[in-house]
Amino acid sequence: GEGPSAMPVAGGTDLFPNMKRLHQVPKTVVALGHLRELQGIGGTPSKGVTLAAGLTLTQVCEHTGIQRAYPALAHAVRSISTPLLRNMGTIGGNLCLDTRCNYYNQKYEWRKSIDFCMKKDGDICWVAPGSPRCWAVSSSDSAPLLVAMRAKLKLVGARGARTIEARE
């Protein structure tokens, strides 16, 4: 494998624009859209519903079971971006969005002209120049509601699986 020089992609609605602005520069992009394990909705509202990470945002917000049992989730997901991006973007991708800030989210040349920030290649947070940490924030539209719903996320990697609270 390519290790840290590779990045996974399902919908690509966040990764590809970030690659264009040179925020992320993977040597290899690994397509996940074909994996059956990342598709499907399971369970029941009484015992808990499982949403696979590769479901498109449209699949989540238009699912009648989600609309009935979790109308706030359907509404929150429906509010994300535009229909075209909801048709491509995934619920897992929305939860894993890269953090944003007005300085970092500019093109490479602009960031280079003011000197880079500590989020990428620099030593300063331009949002709060005196701060010892980066102040870029999450822009996930689904995460706040999933935290409020006390959702659990199953993370699977090379070292196995673990379950964490959405707030983590």
C-alpha positions, 0 to 999 in steps of 0.5 A, a space after each residue: 500500500 501507499 500508506 499515508 500518501 494515499 487517501 480514500 474517496 467515495 463521493 469526492 465532493 470535499 477531497 477533489 476541491 481540496 486537491 485542486 487548491 493543494 490543501 491535500 496532495 495524495 499520491 494515490 486516491 483509493 476509490 471506495 464507492 464500489 465496496 458493498 460494506 459501505 452501502 445500506 441501511 439496517 436495523 429498526 428505529 426501536 433498536 437502532 438504525 445503522 447507516 453505512 458510511 458510503 450512503 449518499 446524502 440523498 439516499 439518507 434524506 430520501 429514505 422513508 424510514 429515516 424520514 419517519 423515525 429521524 425527521 431531524 436527521 433527514 432535514 439536516 442532511 437535506 440542507 447540505 449543499 445542493 442536490 448534485 453534491 448530495 447525490 455524490 457526497 456520502 454521510 461518512 464523508 460529511 462526518 469526516 470533512 476536513 476542518 475549515 477556516 477563511 485563511 486555509 480554504 484559499 488557493 495555494 498561491 494566496 496562502 503562500 503570499 501571506 505565509 502558510 498557516 499551521 494547518 498546512 505548512 506554516 507556524 501561525 494560525 491567522 484566525 488567532 495569530 497569538 494562539 498556540 493552536 489552529 482554530 479551523 473548525 468542523 463544517 459537517 452539517 450532520 455531525 451536530 445532530 448525530 452528536 445530539 442524537 448520541 449516535 455511535 460510529 463504527 470505525 474500521 481500519 487495519 488494526 480492527 474495528 472500534 466504536 466511538 460516540 459521535 461527540 468524540 
